[in-house]
Amino acid sequence: MLRGAGRANNTRFIAIAGTNLKISKAILKQQMISTVSGVENLYYGLISLQNSVKVQERALEAANRLLSDNRQQLNVGRTPTIEVARSEALVTASQLALTQATALREQQQNVLRSVLDPKSLATSSPNLVNIVATDELSSPPDEPARPLAEMIEHALQQRPDVQQSKLQVSNGERAVAGSANARLPEVDLYGSFETRGVIISSNIPIAGDALTGTPLIAPVPAGGIRASRVFEAGIQFTLPVQNKVAEADLGADRALLRQERLRLTQVQSQAAAEVRNALIGLDAAKKAVQAATASKQLQEQLLAAEVEKFRAGFSTNFNVIQQQSYLVQAETTEIVARAAYKKSAVQLDRALGDTLQRHGIDFDADSTKARVPQ
């Protein structure tokens, strides 16, 4: 009674151990989210570089076509030599840009390979299997975003770091309750009951034989199982005087509990800030994609118009080359914007704690198993 009384007080260490197991699972889930998000960013970076290589290949093809046309025009005397030189310079610049884009793509493959299959980098073979991204950088959807308050509330319920902080607070509350209980007086009620006894057989004559007169002997017990009984009951009361050890433990546990609650508030504030920032970044990236796409479409129209003017004799080769360079820049800008939008979406999923669910990874919190769809 009083000190040490109650089931919750006596089983608190079992409850704390169970909570620690949940904390370990939350830490594992957080690590899985970080890993998947990192691989996603690397993957979208590879897609961006693959598309950049395709843009440079198309630019090189266009430059070679322009060089071929100018050489034909030079042969018939309709184009000066300087125009052919400009076309050759454009081809050289396009080849250099293609070489640089290809090198960046191969480097990104190695970075992604170091995460997915690090053992492949240790092989002696100079030629590794290429990693080819099969997805495309699609346009952002036009669907409206969820309300900000709903997204923040979802993040506070879903994020494993918030769950971990809440579990730490729960452990701190149990520790404080146990330390507070240790300061109480101790009242012990006890009782016992004992029975003592033996069986000793004695041969006692009980009668005689009717024919011979020989006495008949029969064993008669001289004791029993209840030969003696002992009852004992009592009450013991212990009142500690200036229990400094218990007071010190309680003070330390209360300080730790305040720290855990403060940390929970900080984690929740950080989670809300990350959701806000991720949503702002996603909206900005979406608008950037829309602007880059419109700019590319307009530049395509300008290049087509300039080519028509050049064929009609109202423009120069330099203007065509310039418009073509502008188109390559616009296409590259659009690719970068689309990749930035995808990475912003990854960041929002991470801020919300939806990364694993988004990819169909079922993290079973009861059996500490993660099931990944094949």
Beta strands, then each sheet from edge to edge (+ up, - down):
strand 1: 186-196
strand 2: 201-208
strand 3: 215-221
strand 4: 228-238
strand 5: 362-364
strand 6: 369-371
sheet 1: 1+ 4-
sheet 2: 2+ 3-
sheet 3: 5+ 6-
end
